[in-house]
Amino acid sequence: MPTIRKAVTAVTDDALSNIKFADIPAPGAVINLWISSVTNGDTFGLSIGSQDIIVQGTECNIEVSADSLDVNRDQVVFDEVVPGGHLYLPVSALTTELQFMLHVRYLPRM
């Protein structure tokens, strides 16, 4: 059950690139995502393969300026079951900084 917390300081096609558990093996996983940014208007998306989980261009919660995620308020994906494939987290607009925490719980192979 890997979890990662990461800060992003520039627009990127995939904030999960170079993270080995972004590749979800079959049959899939249950994921949770918390995300927050410093500035109003910062946007992101989340997908696996061609399936959108959060449509790109969605605005982040604001408040990460204290360098902390609020696990009670900043969760945007709740126990989402996803198939095997590569998770993508594009950040399409960013002024200062965005932070996210991704938790992955792999489904057992049958």
Sequence and secondary structure as in RCSB ss.txt:
>XXXX:A:sequence
MPTIRKAVTAVTDDALSNIKFADIPAPGAVINLWISSVTNGDTFGLSIGSQDIIVQGTECNIEVSADSLDVNRDQ
VVFDEVVPGGHLYLPVSALTTELQFMLHVRYLPRM
>XXXX:A:secstr
  EEEEEE S BS TTTT GGGEE TT EEEEEEEEESSTT EEEEEETTEEEEEEEEE EE GGGS   TTT E
EEEEEEE SEEEE  EEE SS EEEEEEEEE    
